[in-house]
């Protein structure tokens, strides 16, 4: 590129930073909570005596029960997060940020 002695190179136009969606982390959390809840429920059911070679007195039964209740609480919290984001987006959709 040839430049004359008095010309200055023009700087590139500033680009706007890409805005990330707030729904992406909430939906990932919700999906993981569904997987955790389903897996711990399957573990709980499989140690309760409904499957061959299992009994309800196994120590894993208590672990899977607590894991199921914890994962269910996580699922409800993630679901609440998604609902709050939807409501927040609905009410702030018409407003422009300064």
C-alpha positions in Angstrom: 0.0 0.0 0.0 1.4 3.3 -1.0 0.9 6.3 1.2 1.7 9.9 0.5 3.7 11.7 3.1 0.8 13.8 4.4 -1.9 11.1 4.5 -2.8 9.2 7.7 -4.2 5.7 7.7 -7.8 5.6 8.7 -8.5 3.5 11.8 -11.0 0.7 11.4 -14.6 1.4 12.4 -15.3 0.4 16.0 -17.4 -2.8 16.0 -20.2 -3.3 18.5 -19.5 -6.1 20.9 -21.7 -9.0 20.4 -24.4 -9.3 23.0 -24.8 -12.7 24.5 -28.2 -14.1 25.3 -29.1 -14.4 29.0 -31.2 -17.5 28.1 -28.2 -19.6 27.1 -26.8 -20.3 30.7 -30.3 -20.7 32.1 -31.3 -23.3 29.5 -28.0 -25.2 30.0 -28.6 -25.2 33.8 -32.2 -26.4 33.2 -31.0 -29.2 30.8 -28.4 -30.4 33.3 -30.9 -30.4 36.1 -33.2 -32.6 34.0 -30.4 -35.0 33.4 -29.4 -35.1 37.1 -32.9 -35.5 38.3 -33.6 -38.3 35.8 -30.3 -40.1 36.6 -30.8 -39.9 40.4 -34.4 -41.1 40.0 -33.3 -44.1 38.0 -30.7 -44.9 40.6 -33.3 -44.6 43.4 -35.8 -46.8 41.6 -33.1 -49.4 40.8 -32.0 -49.7 44.4 -35.6 -49.9 45.9 -36.1 -53.6 45.1 -37.9 -53.3 41.8 -34.9 -54.7 39.9 -33.2 -58.1 40.3 -30.5 -58.3 42.9 -31.5 -55.1 44.7 -33.0 -54.4 48.1 -34.4 -51.3 49.8 -31.8 -51.5 52.6 -28.8 -50.7 50.4 -26.8 -47.7 51.4 -26.9 -46.3 47.9 -30.7 -46.0 48.2 -30.3 -43.1 50.7 -27.6 -41.4 48.5 -29.8 -41.6 45.4 -32.8 -40.3 47.4 -30.9 -37.2 48.6 -29.5 -36.7 45.1 -33.0 -36.9 43.6 -34.3 -34.3 46.0 -31.3 -32.0 45.5 -31.6 -32.3 41.7 -35.3 -31.7 41.8 -34.7 -28.5 43.8 -32.0 -27.5 41.3 -34.5 -28.1 38.5 -37.1 -25.9 40.2 -34.6 -23.1 40.7 -33.5 -23.3 37.1 -37.1 -23.3 35.9 -37.7 -20.2 38.1 -34.7 -18.6 36.5 -36.0 -19.2 33.0 -39.5 -17.8 33.9 -37.9 -14.7 35.5 -35.8 -14.1 32.4 -38.9 -14.5 30.1 -40.9 -12.0 32.2 -37.9 -9.6 32.4 -37.3 -9.8 28.7 -41.0 -9.2 28.1 -41.1 -6.0 30.2 -37.8 -4.6 29.0 -38.2 -5.5 25.3 -39.4 -2.0 24.2 -36.8 0.0 26.1 -33.5 0.9 24.6 -30.3 0.8 26.5 -28.3 4.0 26.6 
